[in-house]
Amino acid sequence: MNKISVIESIIDLDEPEASKDYAMWDNGDCSEIGLCEILLKQLIKEHKEENGEYYDRDIDNIKLR
């Protein structure tokens, strides 16, 4: 299994924002960097939802496009 397949397998493409971001990258032909960006964005969103006001605010310093 290559890196792209591994990353694609852990992204929740049923989540509307991730699915939209995925489709925007050359109709789903994402680079490893693009996939990592989608995954990171998804993980940050989930982390904030799960931890509410107690999430690690250092995450806010991560810059996404």
C-alpha positions as CSV (number, residue, x, y, z in Angstrom):
1,M,0.0,0.0,0.0
2,N,1.5,3.4,-1.0
3,K,1.4,6.6,1.1
4,I,-1.4,8.1,-0.8
5,S,-3.6,5.0,-0.3
6,V,-2.9,5.0,3.4
7,I,-3.7,8.6,3.9
8,E,-6.9,8.3,1.8
9,S,-8.0,5.3,3.9
10,I,-8.0,7.4,7.1
11,I,-9.7,10.5,5.7
12,D,-13.4,10.6,6.4
13,L,-14.7,11.4,2.9
14,D,-18.3,11.2,4.2
15,E,-17.6,14.5,6.0
16,P,-18.8,17.2,3.6
17,E,-15.9,19.6,4.0
18,A,-13.3,16.9,3.5
19,S,-15.2,15.5,0.6
20,K,-15.3,19.0,-1.0
21,D,-11.6,19.6,-0.4
22,Y,-10.8,16.2,-1.9
23,A,-12.8,16.9,-5.0
24,M,-11.2,20.3,-5.5
25,W,-7.7,18.8,-5.8
26,D,-7.8,17.8,-9.5
27,N,-11.0,15.9,-9.2
28,G,-9.7,13.7,-6.4
29,D,-6.2,13.3,-7.7
30,C,-4.5,14.7,-4.6
31,S,-0.8,14.8,-3.9
32,E,0.5,13.4,-0.6
33,I,0.7,17.0,0.7
34,G,-2.9,17.8,-0.4
35,L,-4.2,14.7,1.4
36,C,-2.2,15.5,4.5
37,E,-3.7,19.0,4.5
38,I,-7.2,17.6,4.3
39,L,-6.5,15.1,7.0
40,L,-4.9,17.7,9.3
41,K,-7.9,20.1,8.8
42,Q,-10.2,17.2,9.6
43,L,-8.3,16.2,12.7
44,I,-8.2,19.8,14.1
45,K,-11.9,20.1,13.6
46,E,-12.6,16.8,15.4
47,H,-10.2,17.7,18.2
48,K,-11.9,21.0,18.8
49,E,-15.3,19.4,18.8
50,E,-14.3,16.7,21.2
51,N,-12.4,18.9,23.6
52,G,-14.5,22.1,23.5
53,E,-12.9,24.9,25.4
54,Y,-10.1,22.6,26.7
55,Y,-8.5,21.9,23.3
56,D,-4.8,22.6,22.9
57,R,-4.8,26.2,21.6
58,D,-1.4,25.7,20.0
59,I,-3.3,24.0,17.2
60,D,-4.6,27.5,16.2
61,N,-1.0,28.4,15.2
62,I,-1.0,25.7,12.5
63,K,-1.5,27.5,9.2
64,L,-3.6,25.9,6.5
65,R,-4.4,27.5,3.1
